Amino acid sequence: EIPKGGNELTELNPSFYLTTDFILHLNELIKHLAMYSLDDSIDTRGAMTHAGNMWNHTEHVLEELAFRSAFVDSNRRSKNLTESSLEEALQFIRIEKSDFFKRVGILDQTAMEKSVTIRHAMRSSVHRLTEVSVRLLRTLEEIASDARTGRANPTEASVTLFLDVFDRAIMDTQRNYHTQINRALGRVRTRLSSLDVTPELGQYLMSLTNLYTVFKNDVTVKLAMTNDSVAMSYDHYRTMIDGQLSAGISDLLATAGLSTVHTYLHRCLKRYVYPYYDESLAVAKLLYCGEPEVATLEYLVTVAIPILERAAISDSSAMKMGIICNSTECMTNYYTSLADQILQTDLRLQSYAAFIHQELAELIQRMATTIENFYQKTATAAMKDWPRDAVLYQPYEEEQILLAENASCLAVRTYLKMLNLPVAVDQRANAEFMSPGGKRTKLPVLRVENFVYAEFDHIVTFLEKNFNKSLSASLTSEEKDQMRSTSCLVEHLFTTAEQYISWIDPEVRDTVTKKRNGCVFPFPLNYVQNWRKESAVRRQLRLADFLTQGLDTIMIAVDHLCQDLSDRLSDRRYFFGNSPTELDALVFGHLYSIFTMKLPNNVLALTIHKYSNLNQFCKNIDETYFSLKGK
């Protein structure tokens, strides 16, 4: 059945709808391949598994849509046009899938070479599949010329798909909570089985079971309410969004023949476009805005494991009491104290339930705001001027932020100041978990209207693509190439050295890094977060082939980089003359962070301090852009 648009809109053209749905599912594959190609935290096997699942799922869905295109109730020309265009696109996608697995199927490679090959193949596929999406968008214009009553529903398939995924995530979260609670109770009974059965012990077990049952029911109700609230918000705005978009997209389709291929893609779906890798474009759609929230549910379950264990910590001490106490009076006192321990357990579970309630309430608010803002912004399909409500999220600067993360955040703040783009800096304990992802630090997180971007490279690309804001527009092609290559080297080497100092050097790790990274989390969650963060950094250093290198080797590489930067800067104010570029903002962010963050091992600062012009460079930018803050 073909959906209706509303009182002021006529029935949707079936050919138009099938082609639009085909494009949306194809762009879902493009988006995931682009995300995997940039995520260094996914290992080779994981990346291949994810990519294979997405290829197979998308091919199955597109085959069904192409089959349905042969039976649409439309005139003969539109019907043939839809059939031929979708079949041609499907055939190209099958060939690209086969070529992709051939490119990544090379056996005679090391793990590092294999990882590079897979990500390169994904980026190539992103570019080729995007061209298919562009050609299908042109087909929509021809279909619309035969049936001017057509109306696109670009958000319907996306919202429906996301709500299905979100509903399954809610159900999985409920089952995971029930499993963890049942396991916690099982461990309690096992630990206490070695003690003599007494009325006090029986009462303790019954009370603890009741507490866990109440907690389980409470979590189940909260998750169900979250699911209903999100579904209500998205369903409410979905139809209105399609109505708003239809007018703008119809106008763009009418002028498609006058535009170049890439310009047309920008104009028609600019609000959906996310620049994942260089000039390759992938349509992210509205679904992209909600995907990070599914990770929030997984995060809550991960947190539950140590919390539930901590809530019944007295049970493990029960076995020790049975061994230590060699008198009846001692054990009697212990059994008597179980009533007090139940009260403490009750308080811990209530506190954690309140934490879950707050996290889910914020999740609902974020998702409701996302869909509402998207509705408010769909009067046109073009990005407006720089908004006044742009926000930059980062960890707490004084207490929490680490060296590499601070460098990335400061680089972005400096770049925005150089462009004279105002932004509100919002310090959040969970800034890292708000990030949609990234290659290294995943910070800072820039929110502009209903779009979220993270890390320096992505933010710079976003500003240039959507607001035509860039500091390197006046450079020659050769100078731009030099700037990009140097920026890549600066980001790689400085970030690697900063992470190595922070997490591999034992003195810095134990006295500074772990205390700062875990300070915003309660015990024992702070230990879990430190373990998670350190594991992620070690994976990144291992992929970069620096984990097994000594600190002296890394410092030699940093010293060579500083020498190159010093020679390039010479006696100028900025690297490319009298005006700053992206490279100046990035270098300042790293150098200033290294100079100002106090660490027990200051080998990085000592290495950089040898170059006087780099010191003066930092001083000039600090006085020019941050003098009001007294930095």
Phi, psi and omega in degrees: 000135182270128183291153178265151184269333185141177186297322185273357184240143180274178185296143182291135176292123183300320179298318179298316182294317181296318180294319178298316180296321178300314181297317183297317178291323176298317180292335174295319176295316180301315183298314182293319177298320179294320179296315181295325182292340182257347185270100181288346182283345178275126181285174186300313181295320179296318179298317179294321179297312179299313182298315179298317178298317181293318178302310184295317179297314182294318180299320179296315180295317181292325176298319179295319179294319178296322177295317180294334182295340179282350186237017180290147179271081180218175180291166192294321183293315180296323180296313180295322180297316180295313180303309186294319182293319181288321177296318179297316179296318180296320179296319178296320180295320177298317179295318180295322177298315180297316179295322180301312182287337173289320182293325183267001184268012179291125187273325187276069180216151173283171180299319180294315179297322179297317179298316179296318180299316181296314182292325176294319178296321178297317180294322176296318179295322177303315182295314183291318180292329176297323177297323176297317179299320179297316180297322178293326176297323176294326178298325179301324181295321179291321178296317181295331179291334176277331183222088184293351179277358184296150179216130180276148174241069188294337182262343186298308180297322181294312182294316180299315179298316181295318180297325176296315179296317182295321178297318178294324179295321178297315180295319178297321179296318177300313180296320180295321177296315179300319180296314181295321180293316179297322177294319179299317178295320178298320178294323178299310182298322180295319182291324183274354183293340181280349182268158176292140180284124178228162177303323181294319180292320177297318178297322180297313180298318179295317180294319180295319177299317179297319179298314180294325178294315177298317179297317179298315179295322180298314179296319180300315179296317181296318179294320178296318178296321177299313180300315180296319182294316179295314180299319180297316180296313184290320178294324182296317185268347187300311182295320181294324178296315179299322178295320179292318183289331187300318182295312181295319181291323178299318178296320180292322178297324182295333181254013184298324182295342181268356186250157173285166185302306185289324178297320180297318179299320178295315185289322187283319184229039186298329181289344180260351192276134178231121182282098186279318186211114180047239184267357178290136181243141177228133181280114186274329180064178181294331181302327181300324184293333184261345185300320179299337182290333176297325177295332178297321178295318178296323179297319180297322179291320178300319179294327185298327186300304179291331180295314180295323178295320180291326181298332180244035184297334181292339183291323178292328178288343180297318179296320179297321178297322180295334180271317184288315185288121177247017178227152180296323182296321180298312180293325178299317178298323180294314179300322179296326182285350182298328179298319177293325179293327177297319178298319179294319177298319178300317180296319179296316181292323177296319179297318179291322176299321177295322177297316178298315180301317180294316180298317180290323177297318178293323177299314179300316181296317180297315183289322177295320178294321180299310182291325179292316178297322178299320177296318182293334186262006187262016176295326175228166180258015182246149178288138181272191177294168181303123184284158179279343185259023177295139184230139175246117182262136176209162178293169178299126189288319185281322189256329197243317193298143180262173188299307183296318179294321179295321179297316180295316180295317180293324178298317179292316178299320178295317180298317178296323177293321178296327177275355182060042177254111182290141179210142177273126179270118182246114181272123183231142177294329183256027183303321180297325182280347175278346186290138175285355178130177180173177183275325185231279188273339184064015182223156356282177179249119179257124176249118178237113187055237182255024178245146182230128180228154183221151178075157188300308185301313182295320181292319178299315179296318179299314181296322180288319184287320189259336181237001180056038180251119180205148177265353185251014184296329184276354181283154174285169180300320180294319179294322177296320178296318178297318181296315181296316181294319178293319179299319179298317181292319179299312182298318183291308186288315181294316180296319178298314180296319180295317179291323180295312179300318186288322190245342182257322176295118188299319184294314179293318182299314187279329185263337184236301191300307184295324179293317181289314183295326184262001188293336183268359182248144178284159174290137004263011183297331180298324178291322179296315182293322177296318178297316180298314182294315181296322178296319180295317179295318179298322177298316180297316180294326179293317178296325179278000179063034178246350185296322182271356179281148176281163180298324180299320179296317180294321181293327176298317178296319178295319179297318177297319178297316179297323177297317178297317179295320179296317178295320180292322181288319181056229180257017180277164179284320179232169186294331182238041174113220185265359181239140181285158175229182178301325181297321180296317180296319182292314180296317179300317180303316181286312184295314183296321178296319180294320180293323191262341180275121183279122179229150178295332176247102184258035182298327178295312180297320180295323179295317183284328186295343181293340186259103188295324181290332175290324175297315179293324177302313179297319181296320180297313181292322179300314182289327183285317190248343184234015184297328180293336180267359177072020180274000000 
